[in-house]
Amino acid sequence: MSARKFLVIADESPEFISALRFACRRARSTGGHVALLKVIEPAVFEHWSGVRDEIERQAREEAEGYLQQMAERVLSESGQPAEFIIARADSTRAALRQVIGEDADIKILVLAAAVDGRGPGPLVTSIAREGVKWGGRKVPVTVVPGDLTDAELEDLA
């Protein structure tokens, strides 16, 4: 049996780090590991495929660079190297359906609620409205407050 994966969506939101830190600590305490999902939305250039290809290449390089920046944090906080997943999809929800549907080792999706006072964030809202079925699988979703302190995260995880 393989180790359970805690999937975290790697984006530039302020709450991402809270989700990542929680997932790392849970992975450490349960013998699992963290998978980081970076979603790249397709470039739309119908007439200039060369331009589209270059934009997508640059987006992939940026995604890889961002994930590499997070690698040291994941290793130090979880004790295991991160798994990187880069998905090209029209939306984060579509990418989640694809990735979770293809990887049975993903056991928990970890999200953090937005902290800016405008609601929990679009993905958390979408999940609350549409449910947690990802293709043919249902995966539990852990939503952590995006403004947890290190001490609070340590206590919860």
Backbone as numpy.savetxt, mean C-alpha at the origin, in Angstrom:
# Nx Ny Nz CAx CAy CAz Cx Cy Cz
3.85 -23.42 4.58 3.01 -22.24 4.58 3.90 -20.98 4.58
3.61 -20.06 3.72 4.43 -18.86 3.65 3.95 -17.83 4.66
4.82 -16.86 4.93 4.51 -15.83 5.92 3.40 -14.93 5.41
2.61 -14.45 6.34 1.53 -13.54 5.97 2.09 -12.20 5.55
1.46 -11.63 4.54 1.88 -10.32 4.05 0.89 -9.26 4.52
1.45 -8.17 4.96 0.68 -6.98 5.29 0.87 -6.02 4.12
-0.19 -5.76 3.37 -0.09 -4.90 2.19 -0.38 -3.46 2.57
0.53 -2.57 2.16 0.39 -1.14 2.41 0.52 -0.42 1.07
-0.37 0.55 0.84 -0.31 1.33 -0.39 0.69 2.46 -0.18
1.74 2.44 -0.96 2.82 3.42 -0.85 2.45 4.65 -1.68
2.01 5.67 -1.00 1.72 6.92 -1.69 2.37 8.07 -0.92
2.13 9.27 -1.34 2.78 10.42 -0.72 1.89 11.08 0.32
0.82 10.42 0.75 -0.07 11.02 1.73 0.61 11.07 3.10
0.24 12.04 3.93 0.85 12.14 5.26 0.56 10.90 6.12
-0.57 10.28 5.90 -0.95 9.13 6.73 -0.28 7.82 6.29
0.34 7.80 5.13 1.00 6.58 4.66 2.02 6.07 5.67
2.80 6.97 6.26 3.84 6.55 7.19 3.23 5.86 8.41
2.07 6.33 8.87 1.41 5.66 9.99 1.00 4.24 9.62
0.43 4.08 8.44 0.05 2.74 7.99 1.28 1.85 7.86
2.35 2.40 7.32 3.58 1.64 7.14 4.17 1.22 8.48
4.25 2.15 9.41 4.82 1.83 10.72 3.99 0.78 11.44
2.67 0.89 11.37 1.80 -0.11 12.00 2.02 -1.47 11.35
2.02 -1.52 10.03 2.21 -2.79 9.32 3.57 -3.42 9.67
4.60 -2.60 9.74 5.93 -3.12 10.08 5.93 -3.73 11.48
5.33 -3.05 12.40 5.32 -3.56 13.77 4.47 -4.82 13.90
3.35 -4.88 13.18 2.52 -6.09 13.20 3.27 -7.23 12.54
3.96 -6.95 11.44 4.72 -8.00 10.76 5.79 -8.55 11.70
6.47 -7.67 12.39 7.52 -8.11 13.32 6.92 -8.98 14.42
5.80 -8.58 14.98 5.24 -9.32 16.12 4.55 -10.62 15.72
4.24 -10.79 14.44 3.53 -12.00 14.00 4.35 -12.87 13.06
5.59 -12.48 12.77 6.42 -13.27 11.87 6.07 -13.09 10.40
5.38 -12.00 10.08 5.02 -11.73 8.68 6.00 -10.77 8.04
5.60 -10.26 6.90 6.40 -9.21 6.27 5.50 -8.24 5.53
6.09 -7.14 5.12 5.35 -6.03 4.51 5.54 -6.02 3.00
4.44 -5.86 2.31 4.47 -5.65 0.86 3.98 -4.23 0.60
4.75 -3.49 -0.18 4.39 -2.11 -0.53 3.87 -2.07 -1.96
2.70 -1.52 -2.12 2.08 -1.39 -3.44 2.16 0.06 -3.89
2.80 0.27 -5.02 2.84 1.59 -5.65 2.04 1.50 -6.93
1.03 2.35 -7.06 0.15 2.32 -8.22 0.57 3.40 -9.21
0.70 2.99 -10.47 1.00 3.92 -11.55 -0.21 3.95 -12.47
-0.79 5.12 -12.60 -1.92 5.25 -13.52 -1.38 5.40 -14.93
-2.02 4.73 -15.90 -1.51 4.78 -17.28 -1.54 6.19 -17.86
-0.52 6.50 -18.61 -0.47 7.79 -19.32 -1.39 7.70 -20.53
-2.08 8.80 -20.81 -3.03 8.80 -21.92 -2.50 9.72 -23.03
-1.88 9.12 -24.02 -1.42 9.82 -25.21 -1.72 8.91 -26.38
-2.89 9.06 -26.96 -3.31 8.15 -28.01 -2.48 8.31 -29.29
-2.06 9.51 -29.59 -1.40 9.76 -30.87 0.12 9.65 -30.82
0.68 9.76 -29.63 2.13 9.75 -29.52 2.56 8.64 -28.56
2.66 7.45 -29.08 2.98 6.32 -28.22 4.38 6.44 -27.62
5.29 7.07 -28.34 6.63 7.26 -27.80 6.63 8.15 -26.57
5.80 9.19 -26.59 5.69 10.09 -25.44 5.06 9.33 -24.27
4.02 8.57 -24.56 3.34 7.79 -23.52 4.32 6.79 -22.89
5.09 6.10 -23.73 6.05 5.12 -23.22 7.10 5.78 -22.34
7.57 6.96 -22.74 8.57 7.68 -21.94 7.98 8.13 -20.60
6.76 8.63 -20.60 6.11 9.05 -19.36 5.94 7.85 -18.43
5.53 6.72 -18.98 5.34 5.53 -18.16 6.67 5.00 -17.64
7.72 5.08 -18.43 9.04 4.66 -17.98 9.51 5.53 -16.82
9.32 6.84 -16.96 9.70 7.76 -15.89 8.88 7.51 -14.62
7.59 7.25 -14.79 6.73 6.98 -13.63 7.19 5.71 -12.91
7.58 4.71 -13.68 8.07 3.46 -13.06 9.38 3.70 -12.32
10.29 4.46 -12.91 11.55 4.78 -12.24 11.30 5.54 -10.93
10.38 6.50 -10.96 10.04 7.25 -9.75 9.44 6.33 -8.70
8.57 5.41 -9.13 7.95 4.46 -8.20 9.02 3.58 -7.56
9.95 3.07 -8.37 11.02 2.23 -7.85 11.89 3.00 -6.86
12.19 4.25 -7.19 12.99 5.08 -6.29 12.29 5.33 -4.97
11.00 5.59 -5.02 10.22 5.83 -3.80 10.19 4.58 -2.93
9.97 3.44 -3.55 9.94 2.19 -2.79 11.31 1.90 -2.17
12.38 2.18 -2.89 13.72 1.99 -2.34 13.95 2.88 -1.12
13.39 4.09 -1.15 13.52 4.99 0.00 12.87 4.38 1.23
11.77 3.65 1.04 11.05 3.06 2.15 11.67 1.75 2.62
12.55 1.16 1.82 13.10 -0.17 2.11 13.85 -0.22 3.45
14.66 0.77 3.73 15.43 0.78 4.97 14.51 0.87 6.18
13.48 1.69 6.09 12.52 1.83 7.19 11.82 0.51 7.45
11.38 -0.16 6.38 10.69 -1.43 6.54 11.61 -2.46 7.18
12.83 -2.55 6.71 13.78 -3.52 7.25 14.06 -3.24 8.73
14.29 -1.98 9.07 14.63 -1.66 10.46 13.43 -1.85 11.39
12.22 -1.58 10.92 11.05 -1.67 11.80 10.40 -3.04 11.81
10.56 -3.82 10.74 9.90 -5.13 10.70 10.88 -6.29 10.87
12.15 -6.03 10.57 13.14 -7.09 10.63 13.22 -7.92 9.36
12.39 -7.59 8.38 12.36 -8.32 7.11 12.41 -7.31 5.96
13.01 -7.69 4.84 12.97 -6.78 3.69 11.55 -6.67 3.15
11.25 -5.53 2.59 9.92 -5.31 2.01 9.82 -5.98 0.65
8.62 -6.37 0.31 8.33 -6.80 -1.05 7.77 -5.59 -1.78
8.26 -5.33 -2.98 7.79 -4.20 -3.77 6.86 -4.70 -4.86
5.72 -4.03 -4.97 4.76 -4.34 -6.03 4.44 -3.02 -6.73
4.68 -2.98 -8.02 4.30 -1.81 -8.82 3.22 -2.28 -9.77
2.06 -1.65 -9.67 0.93 -2.04 -10.50 0.49 -0.87 -11.37
0.27 -1.15 -12.62 -0.26 -0.15 -13.56 -1.75 -0.39 -13.64
-2.54 0.58 -13.17 -3.99 0.42 -13.13 -4.66 1.79 -13.19
-5.93 1.78 -13.56 -6.69 3.03 -13.67 -6.99 3.67 -12.33
-6.96 2.86 -11.26 -7.23 3.38 -9.92 -6.56 2.49 -8.89
-6.46 3.01 -7.69 -5.88 2.21 -6.60 -6.75 1.00 -6.32
-8.06 1.20 -6.34 -8.98 0.08 -6.07 -8.79 -1.02 -7.12
-8.65 -0.65 -8.39 -8.42 -1.64 -9.45 -7.09 -2.36 -9.23
-6.08 -1.63 -8.83 -4.78 -2.25 -8.55 -4.89 -3.22 -7.38
-5.63 -2.84 -6.35 -5.81 -3.73 -5.21 -6.53 -5.01 -5.62
-7.56 -4.89 -6.44 -8.28 -6.08 -6.93 -7.32 -7.02 -7.64
-6.49 -6.46 -8.49 -5.53 -7.25 -9.26 -4.50 -7.92 -8.35
-3.86 -7.14 -7.51 -2.76 -7.64 -6.68 -3.26 -8.65 -5.64
-4.33 -8.32 -4.94 -4.85 -9.23 -3.92 -5.40 -10.49 -4.58
-6.02 -10.34 -5.74 -6.54 -11.51 -6.44 -5.46 -12.47 -6.90
-4.26 -11.96 -7.14 -3.16 -12.79 -7.64 -2.25 -13.34 -6.54
-2.35 -12.83 -5.32 -1.42 -13.23 -4.28 -2.16 -13.66 -3.01
-2.32 -14.94 -2.83 -3.05 -15.48 -1.67 -2.30 -15.27 -0.36
-1.02 -14.90 -0.40 -0.26 -14.65 0.82 -0.58 -13.30 1.45
-1.23 -12.42 0.69 -1.65 -11.14 1.26 -2.84 -11.43 2.16
-2.65 -11.18 3.45 -3.66 -11.52 4.44 -4.37 -10.30 5.02
-3.69 -9.15 5.01 -4.27 -7.96 5.61 -3.84 -6.73 4.80
-4.81 -5.88 4.52 -4.55 -4.59 3.89 -4.54 -3.55 5.01
-3.45 -2.81 5.12 -3.32 -1.79 6.17 -3.42 -0.42 5.54
-4.39 0.35 6.00 -4.59 1.72 5.55 -4.57 2.64 6.77
-4.31 3.91 6.54 -4.42 4.90 7.60 -5.44 5.93 7.19
-6.25 6.35 8.16 -7.25 7.37 7.90 -6.57 8.73 7.76
-7.11 9.54 6.89 -6.57 10.88 6.66 -6.68 11.71 7.93
-5.78 12.65 8.06 -5.74 13.47 9.27 -6.09 14.93 9.00
-6.46 15.24 7.77 -6.69 16.64 7.43 -8.10 17.13 7.73
-8.94 16.31 8.34 -10.27 16.74 8.73 -11.32 16.69 7.63
-10.96 16.18 6.45 -11.92 16.12 5.35 -12.44 14.70 5.15
-12.54 13.96 6.22 -13.00 12.58 6.12 -11.84 11.62 6.18
-12.14 10.32 6.13 -11.10 9.32 6.31 -10.18 9.12 5.11
-10.53 9.68 3.97 -9.74 9.50 2.76 -10.55 8.74 1.73
-10.22 8.90 0.44 -11.05 8.31 -0.61 -11.07 6.78 -0.61
-9.95 6.14 -0.32 -9.94 4.68 -0.36 -10.70 4.09 0.83
-10.49 4.65 2.01 -11.22 4.17 3.19 -12.72 4.38 2.98
-13.11 5.51 2.44 -14.52 5.78 2.15 -15.06 4.78 1.14
-14.30 4.50 0.09 -14.71 3.54 -0.93 -14.91 2.15 -0.34
-14.01 1.74 0.52 -14.12 0.42 1.14 -15.34 0.36 2.05
-15.58 1.43 2.79 -16.75 1.46 3.66 -18.04 1.36 2.85
-18.04 1.95 1.69 -19.24 1.98 0.84 -19.38 0.69 0.02
-18.28 0.20 -0.54 -18.35 -0.91 -1.49 -17.91 -2.25 -0.93
-17.34 -2.27 0.26 -16.92 -3.53 0.86 -15.49 -3.88 0.57
-15.10 -5.06 1.03 -13.71 -5.48 0.99 -13.47 -6.68 0.09
-14.34 -6.91 -0.85 -14.13 -8.03 -1.76 -13.19 -7.57 -2.88
-12.10 -8.30 -3.04 -11.08 -7.95 -4.03 -11.02 -9.07 -5.04
-11.78 -8.95 -6.10 -11.86 -10.04 -7.05 -12.58 -11.20 -6.38
-11.98 -12.35 -6.34 -12.60 -13.51 -5.73 -12.29 -13.68 -4.25
-11.56 -12.75 -3.65 -11.14 -12.89 -2.26 -11.66 -11.76 -1.39
-11.82 -12.09 -0.14 -12.09 -11.07 0.87 -10.87 -11.01 1.77
-10.38 -9.81 2.00 -9.19 -9.62 2.82 -9.54 -8.59 3.89
-9.22 -8.87 5.14 -9.47 -7.89 6.20 -8.70 -6.60 5.95
-9.30 -5.51 6.36 -8.66 -4.19 6.23 -8.50 -3.62 7.63
-7.29 -3.23 7.95 -7.02 -2.54 9.21 -6.84 -1.07 8.88
-7.66 -0.23 9.50 -7.56 1.22 9.30 -7.05 1.82 10.60
-5.87 2.40 10.53 -5.27 3.02 11.72 -5.40 4.54 11.60
-5.55 5.21 12.74 -5.56 6.67 12.68 -4.23 7.17 12.11
-4.31 8.11 11.22 -3.11 8.60 10.55 -2.20 9.44 11.40
-2.66 9.82 12.59 -1.84 10.69 13.43 -1.39 10.01 14.73
-1.26 8.68 14.71 -0.78 7.97 15.88 0.69 8.30 16.17
1.00 8.41 17.43 2.39 8.62 17.83 3.13 7.29 17.81
4.46 7.35 17.90 5.25 6.11 17.96 4.82 5.25 19.14
4.61 5.87 20.29 4.22 5.10 21.48 2.86 4.44 21.28
1.92 5.16 20.68 0.59 4.58 20.42 0.67 3.43 19.43
1.48 3.60 18.38 1.67 2.53 17.40 2.29 1.30 18.06
3.29 1.51 18.88 3.96 0.41 19.55 2.97 -0.35 20.44
2.12 0.39 21.13 1.14 -0.23 22.02 0.11 -1.04 21.25
-0.31 -0.55 20.08 -1.34 -1.23 19.30 -0.81 -2.43 18.52
0.40 -2.32 18.02 0.92 -3.37 17.15 1.57 -4.46 17.96
